[in-house]
Amino acid sequence: MADCMEGSATQQRLDALQCWLCDFPQLEACHERVADFDDVVIANKIIEIAEEICDCEISIPRPTSASKAWAAIHGLARDNGLPIDDIDPPPLITRECQSRILCALLCHALSDRCERQRDYVGRIMAMGRSDVQQEIMRIIQESALYRNDDDDNNGDTGEYSAYMEASGAASVSASFELEGKIDTKRDRIDAFGDDNLHFDSPQGKKRPQVDRNGIIFEGMHNVVQHRSADDDIACLEIAKLQKELNELRQREMDFSLKVDEERAQHRSDMLQVESRHLRTTRDLEGKYTKEISEQKREIEMLRHYEQSAKKLSEENSRLRDELDVLECSKEKLAFAEEQLRKFREKVELIGDLNDALQREEKAHAASVDKCLALEGELAVLKPLKRQLEEYRVRATDAEVALAECREDLRRLKLKSSGLEDTNEVLQRGARLQHKEAINLQKRLQEDGGQSDKGGFAVGIGISELNPELMEELKTLRSEYARLKEFESKREVDSVQRLEESYDDARRLSEKFKAQFCKTKSELEDTQQLLCESEVREANLMVEAEQLKKKIIELDDEMKEERLKSHKAALDAERNFQNEKKSIINKGRQDLIDLEEKLTQKIEAERKQHKDKMDRAEAQRMEMESNLSEQLTTLREHSSNVLRSTKELGQKMLDDMEQSKKAEVEKLSKDKADEIEALIAKGKAMIRESRQKAKALQMKITEEYEVKISSLEESLVKVKSIQEEYEKIATAKIAKRDQQIKVLESRIRESIISNSQLEDKVKKAERSSRELAGDNDRLRRQLGSRFGLGASAQNNLEELTSLCKSLQEENRRLKEINSDRLISAMDVRESIPSSDTTQPVTSFSKTALTEFREEYEEKIEELENEKRDLIMKSSAAATETRKAEQRSWELEEELTKVRSELTSAKLALQRNERRSNFSLGLSSSSKQKENAPNILQDPSPAAAETQNFTPKIEAKTNSQTRPVLPLLMDHFTPKSDSDECRQS
């Protein structure tokens, strides 16, 4: 039996210790397995709890088995000075050893030596289980008794002061309850007698005595019995008891009937009480339902009020946000409400500025398109660079060719000087031969005259008799004709051609040199201009990108401000809703708490009543069982004791009936008083809650009325300021729109004029190209007297002028767009940066004046550029006219030269014919017959002399041909037949 009691005590202790361990966070995930101390995981968790209780800085390595884990816990507790020296490490797997180690840890955790004593005490007091708390208290008392064996005062807490202070209230309440139970038990003993509660009886043995402090003393009754009573007194008491039992047996039936009647009456009383209680609960439910319906109506009214006050709440939230932002500066607090209203105005103004920005963006896009088109045109004109490079290469080749031509001219001059010498020699020989021929003719004539007169002459029969002499004559005649032709050719044609070619080469070299210098200087200028324009274009592109980034940043800032305002409004609405919900929830919670309290009290009363009835029935059942046991033993003595017991029983029954009635009346009165008190308390609480709700409602209404009045005043002020500002802003915006429209119309006109000028420039380019083609054709017809310098120069000038005009126009458009964007950004930044209305109006006036001045300057610049373009177009037109005049003059010069050539050639032919005719008249008939043959078939020597100079020129051409293909026509001579055909 003792072993069973010890096992049950250890099991209760282990259960309490398991509940205590479950409160630790280390074992939250494994509540179900806490009872299994043999599990390795649970043992390791207990090691962590022991380290926390002992405040170990270094953690122990986790073992792999439960026995090792409990050995580690034992060593840790022993190292920290816990009283477990009598436990050896090997048998630590037993439940008793484990409970002792855990008890030692519990005592250390609740002692003053532990730093976390308050936390552990708070966890134990918050458990809500009295059995666990009592068991923990018992463990602490046992440990205190174990430590202080010499000290008799169990109330001495020692080092468990915190837990004793915390559990003081619980122990006092438990002691009061225990005293109440003892008092009731004593009353019951006084009423029914203490015959069944002696320690000799089995019932008395089952129930040990209890003192005032609730401490149980087992075996105390034996000592008292041996010391207080003698054998005689015991016998007398036994005799009395036997008599009483006999009387009780006789009147047992009467008692049972009376008890049944009493029970029925008690049940009827209880039913009446319950019916009254139900009525009162129904009345209270009706009242509470009415009050709840009234509160619901009030809630609906509050909802309607909420709907009407939403706008004011939004404005209030915005004002709160502004006030929170502007708390640092006291000066701006007065203008916070106005500034909140201005925010909407700024948003509207920013919306208008967004429209203006969109317009400006469209204009910027158009300008960018134009810039792209101009860049495309520049890309189209990029081949000009290649042409310029080719011209540069060709110019260098031309310089080389000029140097070669100069060498050729020098050689030709030397040759011409030699030829002049030979020509003079030949002329002298020809003159001599001519004189000899004349002399011979005279001689022949004289000889012929003599032969006619005398009939015999020297020359008769020469052809027949002297053939050698005839051959010699033929050779002389042919040589004479050849020399005559060579003389005429060399004197007239070759010398003139050499002089002309020399002059042409000299003029061409000078002209090409001048053109080359000009083109070189112009190319350098154009390259510098191109570099500068590229740098400007890059800078403008960087500025445009920066402006785009600024626009994107401003858009992001606007979006952030809108989101902030929206979030502030939402937060204010949420706060209002939360406040409203909290007020409603408080009212509901108060009602629910009142209902719960009333129901709890009613249920407590019912439970108390039921407990009392159960106790009475239990007492009756105990009495019946005791009586049945006693009746079996005391039947023999019942007859003698019946008479005395009847009187006593009657008296006892009367007393019982009176006491029961008094108790029932008292209970009913107490119950009615308690119900009335509860009802009065509930009504008072409802009234207080209503008064509080009304007071809160009045407070909220007063606050909102004050805020609404202040907001209305601020609204009136802001509306007046807004109206004035809107009037000024609308006037300024109208003026600005008019200025923008005027500027747009002027820009359109300038664009139209620019397009017209571009068309004119294109026409001029076409005409220049046509004139260049005509000039090339005329140059080829002239025989390379005048080169391509004028047309190439004109083309270069026109192209450079076009490039400059396009670059200036591009720069101008970019500057205009950048100024517009900067001005729009300045206006945008000026509007939100203002704190009050007066600075906003002044800044907008200055901005508008600056806009007007800037736009007027831009218009003047556009007009100046338009004038420049018109001047450039007129200059291009004059240049085209000059080119046409030059071409016409060249054509006239060509016609004159051709006419002079034809006249010179005709004169030469006439001279040749006259000479031939004179020779034919002077010669004989045979000579007349041979003369045309000689003329028709010239000798090869004569042919060689005729083609002498062209062969030299052909060599020079063959040398200069691969060097400069463009200058081929300047050095290719044409034959006389070709020139005649052209003429």
Secondary structure, 3 states (H helix, E strand, C coil): CHHHHHHHHHHHHHHHHHHHHHCCHHHCCCCCCCCCCCCHHHHHHHHHHHHHHHCCCCCCCCCCCHHHHHHHHHHHHHHCCCCCCCCCCCCCCCHHHHHHHHHHHHHHHCCCCCCCHHHHHHHHHCCCCHHHHHHHHHHHHHHHHHHCCCCCCCCCCCCCHHHHHHCHHHHHHHHHHHHHHHHHHHHHHHHHCCHHHCCCCHHHHHCCCECCCCCECCCHHHHHHHHHCCHHHHHHHHHHHHHHHHHHHHCHHHHHHHHHHHHHHHHHHHHHHHHHHHHHHHHHHHHHHHHHHHHHHHHHHHHHHHHHCHHHHHHHHHHHHHHHHCCCCCHHHCCHHHHHHHHHHHHHHHHHHHHHHHHHHHHHHHHHHHHHHHHHHHHHHCHHHHHHHHHHHHHHHHHHHHHHHHHHHHHHHHHHHHHHHHHHHHHHHHHHHHHHHHHHHHHHHHHHHHHHHHCCCCCCCHHHHCHHHHHHHHHHHHHHHHHHHHHHHHHHHHHHHHHHHHHHHHHHHHHHHHHHHHHHHHHHHHHHHHHHHHHHHHHHHHHHHHHHHHHHHHHHHHHHHHHHHHHHHHHHHHHHHHHHHHHHHHHHHHHHHHHHHHHHHHHHHHHHHHHHHHHHHHHHHHHHHHHHHHHHHCCCCHHHHHHHHHHHHHHHHHHHHHHHHHHHHHHHHHHHHHHHHHHHHHHHHHHHHHHHHHHHHHHHHHHHHHHHHHHHHHHHHHHHHHHHHHHHHHHHHHHHHHHHHHHHHHHHHHHHHHHHHHHHHHHHHHHHHHHHHHHHHHHHHHCCCCCCHHHHHHHHHHHHHHHHHHHHHHHHHHHHHHHHHHHHHHHHHHHHHCCCHHHHHHHHHHHHHHHHHHHHHHHHHHHHHHHHHHHHHHHHHHHHHHHHHHHHHHHHHHHHHHHHHHHHHHHHHHHHHHHHHHHHHHCCHHHHHHHHHHHHCCCHHHHHHHCHHHHHHHHHHHHHCCCCHHHHHHHCCCCHHHHHHHC
